[in-house]
């Protein structure tokens, strides 16, 4: 089973609440040194012991679960601090050299304010909007954010943590090809909502792409109707202009954060010539990462998929800008 992204974890919290479960939401509100997970990391614990997400590399979760049971019973909240120099921290295994502070808040039948919050979460993600929540540490409650406090930070007086969770980023893969068979599951594991698009029935089937959203249609038709935005990425992998160029014509007019195309530099030069004839400028075409992926000297389909996913993540996180890629001439 794939690990859930933070937005899906909050979505699941809404589902648990609506199905009548008590639950607790655990959030990393502060870190020091080499902490296992950043501030804003989320874990949810249900009244029957089911958990999703994490607040560490697995080293403090058991202590968090125990505290979560207590806050659910008492319909309250609590704050736990784990430090590598603390004997209790060593007992739960926090040996990475850092420290974290975890705030745990209950959502039970007694905490009626959470119902409005869950409606907000569900509505925001349905509209592909970020969820921003104020966690009131001393008041033992969570509310929709109303101030300008920076995301995933603790206020100066330590009384409020601003949690910000973006909607799940979406990756549209054009072409149900060999590389896609590796890229799709890896991207899903990395937290992307993946759609593989290909009108060729012999390529796109569940036997080749288990547990993957498959769209058996022309990519320009699908992308034109899709809500392509700053949380979207498009990767074309077919080498077929009827499919790849058609998708690029749509993507280049949308504010997607990543566009990449498979092929050598010579192949990409011909691709750009075709797109220029359609009126695209050099500045627009510079948005296409081609050859797709980081230059890791990849050769096999799996290695190429790794390089594409690495570049995709790096650009999303702001580590690099789009640049010419990896496969050479």
Order of alpha helices (4+ residues) and beta strands (2+ residues): alpha-beta-beta-beta-alpha-beta-alpha-beta-alpha-beta-beta-beta-beta-beta-alpha-beta-beta-alpha-beta-alpha-beta-alpha-alpha-beta-alpha
